Amino acid sequence: VSEILEGHVPGVNQERRIKAHQMIEEAMINANVCAARFIERAQQCSLYRVHEAPDPIKLEELGLDLRGVGLSLPKGVPEPIVFKRLLDELGQRSNGWLYQQLILRSMQQAVYTPKNQGHFGLGLERYMHFTSTIRRYPDLLVHRAIKAILADQASRMPSIEQLENYGERCSSNERRAESAGWTVEAWLKCDLLKQRTGDTFTGTIAGVTEFGLFVDIEGYFVQGLLHISDLGADYFRFERAQQCLVGERNGKRYGLGDRIQVLVANVEPAEGKIDLRRVRQDSRPGGSKAGKGLPRFNAALTDGSARWRIVTVRAGPRNRPNGGANDKYPILVTQGVGMGLAALHAFRRGRTPSSSAPARSRAWRRRSPCRGGRSRRRRRPWR
């Protein structure tokens, strides 16, 4: 539930679902079923709310996801009661709501049509929308059909062709309205989080993809993207069955439901985008290690040049003709410039290049391995 105060959202609160809500929902479902049964007994027709069975391909993917938590699906298309039991069991587990979302996403979207095909999600043979005439046009059509039957004026009811056209338009408009609602909600939440740009939050990994992690930020009920390039200096492999990213070199694992510390780097409310960065801790179990005996810098050189601002020291492969993939040497990574041991030694001896000269050429010329320290000059093609 989002509250708006002076054009902004002061906070987001989670609404508890109590017994009274469930009683009202059961009463509305029974009213919708009774409306559909009444029109069928009069041998008339109106718009049904149809929800078809899940797609077999999505069910196969869902089965792989559920194996990660020790659950399984029967072969074929399960009965609706099977999904209800799964949802109830997952609701009792920690972070079970993540897998509940996976089950709901595997379902097909409901549509409006004059052809009755049942409602799979509710496990009903017939279902119409009857209880919300002030906000849904299909409900109004059902009310008109009931009034026409009671007044013995069935000739005034629309034809099957007209109902099919109404159903397509209502289904399309419903998708547009839902998309607009989600966009506005995401915009308001991003506007609230934008005030906390640069702060660190605890989040839960709510989605795993080949390009990164979607992290649900605690207390804000909104998700941001943690790109795979921010997970560390390693190649991460996407494990579809386990819903996780695994580092090939250090074995670091990021899986669905894991808790993680993230920093809000950028928020764009108009686009509903949140960019996150991983908070790097000093002790990183199983993480990558820097070069032996080399410090981890986070400072700027004394000349104040932006191009010489040191960001980090990491390990990189030595460029040797005979391979040597496991042979590492330190690389100094700066803003816009990457240099090797020459610049690092110059920094440790306190010898910094002048800010007026190109940083790379000064460091390169000082420790060049060619001709006793002199820089290598290219021969011009016409000489």
C-alpha positions as a Markdown table, in Angstrom:
| # | Residue | x | y | z |
|---|---|---|---|---|
| 1 | Val | 0.0 | 0.0 | 0.0 |
| 2 | Ser | 1.5 | 3.3 | -1.1 |
| 3 | Glu | 0.4 | 6.6 | 0.4 |
| 4 | Ile | 0.9 | 9.8 | -1.6 |
| 5 | Leu | 1.6 | 13.1 | 0.3 |
| 6 | Glu | 2.2 | 16.3 | -1.6 |
| 7 | Gly | 3.0 | 14.4 | -4.8 |
| 8 | His | 5.5 | 12.0 | -3.2 |
| 9 | Val | 5.3 | 8.7 | -1.4 |
| 10 | Pro | 6.4 | 9.0 | 2.3 |
| 11 | Gly | 6.5 | 5.2 | 2.7 |
| 12 | Val | 5.3 | 1.8 | 1.6 |
| 13 | Asn | 3.5 | -0.5 | 4.0 |
| 14 | Gln | 2.6 | -4.2 | 3.6 |
| 15 | Glu | -1.2 | -4.9 | 4.0 |
| 16 | Arg | -2.1 | -7.9 | 6.1 |
| 17 | Arg | -4.6 | -10.4 | 4.6 |
| 18 | Ile | -7.0 | -11.4 | 7.3 |
| 19 | Lys | -10.0 | -13.8 | 7.5 |
| 20 | Ala | -12.5 | -11.0 | 6.6 |
| 21 | His | -10.7 | -10.5 | 3.3 |
| 22 | Gln | -11.0 | -14.3 | 2.5 |
| 23 | Met | -14.7 | -14.4 | 3.5 |
| 24 | Ile | -15.5 | -11.5 | 1.1 |
| 25 | Glu | -13.5 | -13.1 | -1.7 |
| 26 | Glu | -15.4 | -16.4 | -1.3 |
| 27 | Ala | -18.7 | -14.6 | -1.3 |
| 28 | Met | -17.8 | -12.7 | -4.6 |
| 29 | Ile | -16.6 | -16.0 | -6.2 |
| 30 | Asn | -19.9 | -17.7 | -5.3 |
| 31 | Ala | -21.9 | -14.7 | -6.7 |
| 32 | Asn | -20.0 | -14.9 | -10.0 |
| 33 | Val | -20.6 | -18.6 | -10.3 |
| 34 | Cys | -24.3 | -18.2 | -9.6 |
| 35 | Ala | -24.6 | -15.5 | -12.3 |
| 36 | Ala | -23.0 | -17.8 | -14.9 |
| 37 | Arg | -25.3 | -20.7 | -13.9 |
| 38 | Phe | -28.4 | -18.5 | -14.0 |
| 39 | Ile | -27.6 | -17.3 | -17.6 |
| 40 | Glu | -26.9 | -20.9 | -18.7 |
| 41 | Arg | -30.2 | -22.2 | -17.4 |
| 42 | Ala | -32.0 | -19.5 | -19.4 |
| 43 | Gln | -30.0 | -20.8 | -22.5 |
| 44 | Gln | -28.5 | -17.4 | -23.1 |
| 45 | Cys | -24.9 | -16.3 | -23.3 |
| 46 | Ser | -22.6 | -13.5 | -22.0 |
| 47 | Leu | -18.9 | -13.0 | -21.4 |
| 48 | Tyr | -17.1 | -15.8 | -19.4 |
| 49 | Arg | -14.0 | -15.3 | -17.5 |
| 50 | Val | -11.8 | -18.1 | -18.9 |
| 51 | His | -8.5 | -19.2 | -17.5 |
| 52 | Glu | -6.9 | -22.1 | -19.5 |
| 53 | Ala | -4.5 | -24.7 | -18.2 |
| 54 | Pro | -0.8 | -23.8 | -18.1 |
| 55 | Asp | 1.4 | -24.3 | -21.1 |
| 56 | Pro | 3.4 | -27.6 | -21.0 |
| 57 | Ile | 6.7 | -25.9 | -21.7 |
| 58 | Lys | 6.2 | -23.5 | -18.7 |
| 59 | Leu | 5.3 | -26.5 | -16.5 |
| 60 | Glu | 8.5 | -28.2 | -17.4 |
| 61 | Glu | 10.5 | -25.1 | -16.5 |
| 62 | Leu | 8.5 | -24.8 | -13.2 |
| 63 | Gly | 9.3 | -28.4 | -12.4 |
| 64 | Leu | 13.1 | -27.6 | -12.7 |
| 65 | Asp | 12.7 | -24.6 | -10.4 |
| 66 | Leu | 10.8 | -26.6 | -7.7 |
| 67 | Arg | 13.4 | -29.3 | -7.6 |
| 68 | Gly | 15.7 | -26.8 | -6.0 |
| 69 | Val | 13.5 | -26.8 | -2.9 |
| 70 | Gly | 12.7 | -30.5 | -2.9 |
| 71 | Leu | 9.3 | -30.3 | -4.5 |
| 72 | Ser | 8.1 | -31.9 | -7.7 |
| 73 | Leu | 5.2 | -31.8 | -10.2 |
| 74 | Pro | 3.4 | -34.8 | -11.5 |
| 75 | Lys | 3.7 | -35.6 | -15.2 |
| 76 | Gly | 1.3 | -33.9 | -17.6 |
| 77 | Val | -1.0 | -31.1 | -16.5 |
| 78 | Pro | -1.6 | -31.3 | -12.8 |
| 79 | Glu | -5.1 | -30.6 | -11.3 |
| 80 | Pro | -5.7 | -27.2 | -9.7 |
| 81 | Ile | -5.7 | -28.7 | -6.2 |
| 82 | Val | -2.0 | -29.7 | -6.8 |
| 83 | Phe | -1.0 | -26.1 | -7.3 |
| 84 | Lys | -3.1 | -25.0 | -4.3 |
| 85 | Arg | -1.2 | -27.5 | -2.0 |
| 86 | Leu | 2.1 | -26.3 | -3.4 |
| 87 | Leu | 1.3 | -22.7 | -2.7 |
| 88 | Asp | 0.2 | -23.6 | 0.9 |
| 89 | Glu | 3.4 | -25.5 | 1.5 |
| 90 | Leu | 5.6 | -22.8 | 0.1 |
| 91 | Gly | 3.8 | -20.2 | 2.2 |
| 92 | Gln | 5.1 | -21.9 | 5.4 |
| 93 | Arg | 8.7 | -21.7 | 4.3 |
| 94 | Ser | 11.1 | -18.9 | 4.6 |
| 95 | Asn | 11.3 | -17.0 | 1.3 |
| 96 | Gly | 8.6 | -19.3 | 0.0 |
| 97 | Trp | 6.9 | -16.3 | -1.7 |
| 98 | Leu | 9.6 | -16.3 | -4.3 |
| 99 | Tyr | 8.6 | -19.7 | -5.5 |
| 100 | Gln | 4.9 | -18.8 | -5.2 |
| 101 | Gln | 5.6 | -16.1 | -7.7 |
| 102 | Leu | 7.3 | -18.6 | -10.0 |
| 103 | Ile | 4.1 | -20.8 | -9.9 |
| 104 | Leu | 1.8 | -17.8 | -10.6 |
| 105 | Arg | 4.0 | -16.7 | -13.5 |
| 106 | Ser | 3.7 | -20.2 | -15.1 |
| 107 | Met | -0.1 | -19.7 | -15.4 |
| 108 | Gln | -1.7 | -18.3 | -18.4 |
| 109 | Gln | -3.5 | -15.0 | -18.4 |
| 110 | Ala | -7.3 | -15.1 | -18.1 |
| 111 | Val | -9.4 | -13.6 | -20.9 |
| 112 | Tyr | -13.0 | -12.7 | -21.6 |
| 113 | Thr | -14.9 | -14.8 | -24.2 |
| 114 | Pro | -18.4 | -16.0 | -24.8 |
| 115 | Lys | -17.1 | -19.6 | -25.1 |
| 116 | Asn | -17.0 | -21.4 | -21.7 |
| 117 | Gln | -13.7 | -23.2 | -21.1 |
| 118 | Gly | -13.7 | -23.1 | -17.4 |
| 119 | His | -11.4 | -21.4 | -14.9 |
| 120 | Phe | -8.3 | -23.5 | -14.2 |
| 121 | Gly | -6.9 | -21.3 | -11.4 |
| 122 | Leu | -10.1 | -21.5 | -9.3 |
| 123 | Gly | -10.9 | -25.0 | -10.3 |
| 124 | Leu | -14.4 | -24.0 | -11.6 |
| 125 | Glu | -16.4 | -25.3 | -14.6 |
| 126 | Arg | -18.0 | -21.9 | -15.2 |
| 127 | Tyr | -17.2 | -18.4 | -14.1 |
| 128 | Met | -18.3 | -14.9 | -15.0 |
| 129 | His | -17.5 | -11.4 | -13.6 |
| 130 | Phe | -20.6 | -10.0 | -11.9 |
| 131 | Thr | -19.6 | -8.1 | -8.8 |
| 132 | Ser | -17.8 | -5.0 | -10.1 |
| 133 | Thr | -20.0 | -3.1 | -12.6 |
| 134 | Ile | -18.5 | 0.3 | -11.7 |
| 135 | Arg | -15.0 | -0.6 | -12.9 |
| 136 | Arg | -15.4 | -3.5 | -15.4 |
| 137 | Tyr | -17.4 | -3.5 | -18.6 |
| 138 | Pro | -17.8 | -7.3 | -18.7 |
| 139 | Asp | -19.6 | -7.2 | -15.3 |
| 140 | Leu | -22.0 | -4.6 | -16.8 |
| 141 | Leu | -22.7 | -6.9 | -19.8 |
| 142 | Val | -23.5 | -9.8 | -17.3 |
| 143 | His | -25.9 | -7.5 | -15.4 |
| 144 | Arg | -27.7 | -6.5 | -18.6 |
| 145 | Ala | -28.0 | -10.1 | -19.6 |
| 146 | Ile | -29.6 | -11.0 | -16.3 |
| 147 | Lys | -32.0 | -8.0 | -16.5 |
| 148 | Ala | -33.0 | -9.0 | -20.1 |
| 149 | Ile | -33.7 | -12.6 | -19.0 |
| 150 | Leu | -35.8 | -11.4 | -16.0 |
| 151 | Ala | -37.8 | -9.0 | -18.2 |
| 152 | Asp | -38.2 | -11.7 | -20.9 |
| 153 | Gln | -36.4 | -9.5 | -23.4 |
| 154 | Ala | -33.8 | -11.9 | -24.7 |
| 155 | Ser | -33.9 | -10.3 | -28.1 |
| 156 | Arg | -32.1 | -7.3 | -26.8 |
| 157 | Met | -29.1 | -9.3 | -25.8 |
| 158 | Pro | -25.9 | -9.0 | -28.0 |
| 159 | Ser | -25.1 | -11.7 | -30.5 |
| 160 | Ile | -22.2 | -14.2 | -30.3 |
| 161 | Glu | -20.2 | -12.2 | -32.8 |
| 162 | Gln | -20.7 | -9.0 | -30.8 |
| 163 | Leu | -19.7 | -10.7 | -27.6 |
| 164 | Glu | -16.5 | -12.0 | -29.2 |
| 165 | Asn | -15.6 | -8.5 | -30.2 |
| 166 | Tyr | -16.4 | -7.2 | -26.7 |
| 167 | Gly | -14.3 | -9.9 | -25.1 |
| 168 | Glu | -11.2 | -9.2 | -27.2 |
| 169 | Arg | -11.4 | -5.4 | -26.5 |
| 170 | Cys | -12.1 | -5.9 | -22.8 |
| 171 | Ser | -9.1 | -8.4 | -22.5 |
| 172 | Ser | -6.8 | -6.0 | -24.3 |
| 173 | Asn | -7.9 | -3.0 | -22.3 |
| 174 | Glu | -7.4 | -5.0 | -19.1 |
| 175 | Arg | -3.8 | -5.6 | -20.0 |
| 176 | Arg | -3.3 | -2.0 | -20.7 |
| 177 | Ala | -4.8 | -0.9 | -17.4 |
| 178 | Glu | -2.7 | -3.5 | -15.5 |
| 179 | Ser | 0.5 | -2.3 | -17.2 |
| 180 | Ala | -0.3 | 1.4 | -16.5 |
| 181 | Gly | -1.0 | 0.5 | -12.8 |
| 182 | Trp | 2.3 | -1.4 | -12.5 |
| 183 | Thr | 4.2 | 1.5 | -14.2 |
| 184 | Val | 2.8 | 4.1 | -11.8 |
| 185 | Glu | 3.4 | 2.0 | -8.8 |
| 186 | Ala | 7.0 | 1.4 | -9.8 |
| 187 | Trp | 7.5 | 5.1 | -10.5 |
| 188 | Leu | 6.3 | 6.1 | -7.1 |
| 189 | Lys | 8.5 | 3.5 | -5.3 |
| 190 | Cys | 11.5 | 4.6 | -7.4 |
| 191 | Asp | 10.8 | 8.2 | -6.5 |
| 192 | Leu | 10.9 | 7.2 | -2.8 |
| 193 | Leu | 14.1 | 5.3 | -3.2 |
| 194 | Lys | 15.8 | 8.0 | -5.2 |
| 195 | Gln | 16.2 | 10.0 | -2.0 |
| 196 | Arg | 18.4 | 7.2 | -0.6 |
| 197 | Thr | 20.8 | 7.0 | -3.6 |
| 198 | Gly | 24.2 | 6.0 | -2.3 |
| 199 | Asp | 22.8 | 4.2 | 0.8 |
| 200 | Thr | 23.3 | 0.5 | 1.5 |
| 201 | Phe | 20.4 | -1.9 | 2.0 |
| 202 | Thr | 19.7 | -5.5 | 2.7 |
| 203 | Gly | 17.9 | -7.3 | -0.1 |
| 204 | Thr | 16.7 | -10.7 | -1.2 |
| 205 | Ile | 17.6 | -12.2 | -4.5 |
| 206 | Ala | 14.1 | -12.5 | -6.2 |
| 207 | Gly | 15.2 | -13.3 | -9.7 |
| 208 | Val | 18.3 | -14.9 | -11.4 |
| 209 | Thr | 19.1 | -14.4 | -15.1 |
| 210 | Glu | 22.1 | -14.8 | -17.3 |
| 211 | Phe | 22.9 | -11.1 | -17.1 |
| 212 | Gly | 22.5 | -10.5 | -13.4 |
| 213 | Leu | 20.3 | -10.6 | -10.3 |
| 214 | Phe | 17.1 | -8.9 | -9.4 |
| 215 | Val | 17.2 | -8.0 | -5.8 |
| 216 | Asp | 14.1 | -7.1 | -3.7 |
| 217 | Ile | 15.0 | -4.2 | -1.4 |
| 218 | Glu | 13.8 | -4.8 | 2.1 |
| 219 | Gly | 11.2 | -2.3 | 3.3 |
| 220 | Tyr | 10.5 | -0.8 | -0.2 |
| 221 | Phe | 8.9 | -3.8 | -2.0 |
| 222 | Val | 10.7 | -2.9 | -5.2 |
| 223 | Gln | 13.4 | -4.8 | -7.2 |
| 224 | Gly | 16.6 | -3.4 | -8.7 |
| 225 | Leu | 19.1 | -5.0 | -11.1 |
| 226 | Leu | 22.5 | -6.1 | -9.9 |
| 227 | His | 24.4 | -6.6 | -13.1 |
| 228 | Ile | 26.7 | -9.7 | -13.4 |
| 229 | Ser | 29.7 | -7.4 | -14.0 |
| 230 | Asp | 29.4 | -6.2 | -10.4 |
| 231 | Leu | 29.6 | -9.6 | -8.8 |
| 232 | Gly | 33.3 | -9.8 | -8.9 |
| 233 | Ala | 36.3 | -10.6 | -11.1 |
| 234 | Asp | 35.1 | -14.0 | -12.2 |
| 235 | Tyr | 33.1 | -15.7 | -14.9 |
| 236 | Phe | 29.6 | -16.6 | -13.5 |
| 237 | Arg | 27.7 | -19.5 | -15.0 |
| 238 | Phe | 23.9 | -19.5 | -14.9 |
| 239 | Glu | 22.5 | -22.7 | -13.4 |
| 240 | Arg | 18.9 | -22.9 | -14.7 |
| 241 | Ala | 17.8 | -25.9 | -12.6 |
| 242 | Gln | 19.2 | -24.4 | -9.3 |
| 243 | Gln | 18.2 | -20.8 | -10.1 |
| 244 | Cys | 21.7 | -19.4 | -9.3 |
| 245 | Leu | 24.9 | -17.9 | -10.7 |
| 246 | Val | 28.1 | -19.8 | -9.8 |
| 247 | Gly | 31.6 | -18.4 | -10.2 |
| 248 | Glu | 33.8 | -20.9 | -12.2 |
| 249 | Arg | 37.1 | -19.9 | -10.5 |
| 250 | Asn | 36.1 | -19.0 | -6.9 |
| 251 | Gly | 32.9 | -21.1 | -6.6 |
| 252 | Lys | 30.9 | -18.1 | -5.2 |
| 253 | Arg | 27.2 | -18.8 | -5.5 |
| 254 | Tyr | 24.3 | -16.4 | -5.8 |
| 255 | Gly | 20.9 | -18.2 | -5.6 |
| 256 | Leu | 17.2 | -17.4 | -5.4 |
| 257 | Gly | 16.3 | -16.3 | -1.8 |
| 258 | Asp | 19.9 | -15.5 | -0.7 |
| 259 | Arg | 20.3 | -12.3 | 1.3 |
| 260 | Ile | 22.8 | -9.8 | 0.0 |
| 261 | Gln | 24.0 | -6.3 | 0.8 |
| 262 | Val | 23.6 | -3.8 | -2.1 |
| 263 | Leu | 24.2 | -0.2 | -2.7 |
| 264 | Val | 21.7 | 2.0 | -4.6 |
| 265 | Ala | 23.8 | 3.4 | -7.4 |
| 266 | Asn | 21.2 | 5.0 | -9.7 |
| 267 | Val | 17.4 | 5.4 | -9.8 |
| 268 | Glu | 15.4 | 6.6 | -12.7 |
| 269 | Pro | 11.7 | 6.9 | -11.6 |
| 270 | Ala | 10.4 | 7.8 | -15.1 |
| 271 | Glu | 11.7 | 4.5 | -16.5 |
| 272 | Gly | 11.2 | 2.4 | -13.3 |
| 273 | Lys | 14.9 | 1.4 | -13.2 |
| 274 | Ile | 17.1 | 0.8 | -10.2 |
| 275 | Asp | 20.8 | 0.1 | -10.6 |
| 276 | Leu | 22.5 | -1.7 | -7.7 |
| 277 | Arg | 26.1 | -2.3 | -6.8 |
| 278 | Arg | 27.3 | -5.1 | -4.6 |
| 279 | Val | 28.8 | -4.0 | -1.3 |
| 280 | Arg | 32.3 | -5.5 | -1.1 |
| 281 | Gln | 33.3 | -6.6 | 2.4 |
| 282 | Asp | 36.9 | -7.0 | 3.7 |
| 283 | Ser | 36.5 | -10.7 | 4.4 |
| 284 | Arg | 35.1 | -12.5 | 1.3 |
| 285 | Pro | 34.9 | -16.2 | 1.8 |
| 286 | Gly | 35.6 | -18.0 | -1.4 |
| 287 | Gly | 36.1 | -14.7 | -3.2 |
| 288 | Ser | 39.0 | -13.7 | -5.5 |
| 289 | Lys | 42.3 | -12.8 | -4.0 |
| 290 | Ala | 44.6 | -10.0 | -4.9 |
| 291 | Gly | 48.3 | -10.3 | -5.7 |
| 292 | Lys | 50.4 | -11.7 | -2.9 |
| 293 | Gly | 52.0 | -9.0 | -0.7 |
| 294 | Leu | 50.3 | -6.1 | -2.6 |
| 295 | Pro | 48.1 | -3.6 | -0.8 |
| 296 | Arg | 44.5 | -2.8 | -1.9 |
| 297 | Phe | 44.5 | 0.9 | -2.7 |
| 298 | Asn | 41.6 | 3.3 | -2.6 |
| 299 | Ala | 43.2 | 6.7 | -2.8 |
| 300 | Ala | 44.3 | 9.4 | -5.2 |
| 301 | Leu | 47.8 | 10.4 | -6.3 |
| 302 | Thr | 49.2 | 13.6 | -4.8 |
| 303 | Asp | 49.1 | 15.5 | -8.1 |
| 304 | Gly | 45.3 | 15.6 | -8.1 |
| 305 | Ser | 44.9 | 14.3 | -11.6 |
| 306 | Ala | 41.6 | 12.6 | -12.2 |
| 307 | Arg | 43.2 | 10.1 | -14.6 |
| 308 | Trp | 45.5 | 8.9 | -11.9 |
| 309 | Arg | 42.8 | 8.2 | -9.3 |
| 310 | Ile | 43.4 | 4.6 | -8.1 |
| 311 | Val | 40.3 | 2.5 | -7.8 |
| 312 | Thr | 41.7 | -1.0 | -7.0 |
| 313 | Val | 44.4 | -3.5 | -7.5 |
| 314 | Arg | 43.4 | -6.8 | -9.0 |
| 315 | Ala | 45.1 | -9.9 | -10.3 |
| 316 | Gly | 45.3 | -10.5 | -14.0 |
| 317 | Pro | 46.8 | -13.2 | -16.3 |
| 318 | Arg | 50.4 | -12.8 | -17.4 |
| 319 | Asn | 50.7 | -12.3 | -21.1 |
| 320 | Arg | 53.0 | -15.2 | -22.0 |
| 321 | Pro | 53.3 | -17.0 | -25.3 |
| 322 | Asn | 53.3 | -20.4 | -23.6 |
| 323 | Gly | 50.0 | -19.8 | -21.8 |
| 324 | Gly | 50.4 | -19.5 | -18.0 |
| 325 | Ala | 46.7 | -19.0 | -17.2 |
| 326 | Asn | 47.3 | -19.5 | -13.5 |
| 327 | Asp | 50.3 | -17.2 | -13.4 |
| 328 | Lys | 49.0 | -13.9 | -12.0 |
| 329 | Tyr | 50.5 | -10.4 | -11.8 |
| 330 | Pro | 49.0 | -7.2 | -10.3 |
| 331 | Ile | 47.2 | -4.7 | -12.5 |
| 332 | Leu | 46.7 | -1.2 | -11.3 |
| 333 | Val | 43.2 | -0.1 | -12.4 |
| 334 | Thr | 42.6 | 3.6 | -12.6 |
| 335 | Gln | 39.8 | 5.8 | -13.9 |
| 336 | Gly | 40.2 | 5.5 | -17.6 |
| 337 | Val | 43.8 | 4.1 | -17.5 |
| 338 | Gly | 45.0 | 0.6 | -16.8 |
| 339 | Met | 48.7 | 0.1 | -16.0 |
| 340 | Gly | 50.9 | -2.7 | -14.7 |
| 341 | Leu | 53.8 | -3.0 | -12.3 |
| 342 | Ala | 55.7 | 0.1 | -13.6 |
| 343 | Ala | 53.0 | 2.5 | -12.4 |
| 344 | Leu | 52.5 | 0.6 | -9.2 |
| 345 | His | 56.2 | 0.7 | -8.3 |
| 346 | Ala | 56.3 | 4.4 | -9.2 |
| 347 | Phe | 53.4 | 5.1 | -6.9 |
| 348 | Arg | 55.0 | 3.1 | -4.0 |
| 349 | Arg | 58.3 | 5.0 | -4.3 |
| 350 | Gly | 56.3 | 8.3 | -4.3 |
| 351 | Arg | 57.3 | 9.3 | -7.8 |
| 352 | Thr | 54.1 | 10.6 | -9.5 |
| 353 | Pro | 54.0 | 11.9 | -13.0 |
| 354 | Ser | 53.2 | 15.5 | -13.7 |
| 355 | Ser | 49.5 | 16.2 | -14.4 |
| 356 | Ser | 50.4 | 18.3 | -17.5 |
| 357 | Ala | 51.9 | 15.2 | -19.3 |
| 358 | Pro | 50.0 | 12.1 | -20.4 |
| 359 | Ala | 50.0 | 9.7 | -17.5 |
| 360 | Arg | 50.5 | 6.5 | -19.5 |
| 361 | Ser | 53.5 | 7.8 | -21.5 |
| 362 | Arg | 55.4 | 9.0 | -18.4 |
| 363 | Ala | 55.0 | 5.6 | -16.6 |
| 364 | Trp | 55.6 | 3.6 | -19.7 |
| 365 | Arg | 58.8 | 5.5 | -20.6 |
| 366 | Arg | 60.2 | 5.2 | -17.1 |
| 367 | Arg | 60.2 | 1.4 | -16.9 |
| 368 | Ser | 60.2 | 0.4 | -20.6 |
| 369 | Pro | 62.0 | -3.0 | -21.1 |
| 370 | Cys | 63.4 | -1.9 | -24.5 |
| 371 | Arg | 66.9 | -0.5 | -25.0 |
| 372 | Gly | 67.9 | 0.1 | -21.4 |
| 373 | Gly | 64.8 | 1.9 | -20.3 |
| 374 | Arg | 64.3 | 4.1 | -23.4 |
| 375 | Ser | 60.9 | 4.1 | -25.0 |
| 376 | Arg | 60.4 | 2.1 | -28.2 |
| 377 | Arg | 59.8 | 4.3 | -31.3 |
| 378 | Arg | 57.8 | 3.1 | -34.3 |
| 379 | Arg | 59.6 | 3.2 | -37.6 |
| 380 | Arg | 57.8 | 5.3 | -40.1 |
| 381 | Pro | 56.7 | 3.3 | -43.2 |
| 382 | Trp | 58.5 | 5.5 | -45.6 |
| 383 | Arg | 61.9 | 5.2 | -43.8 |
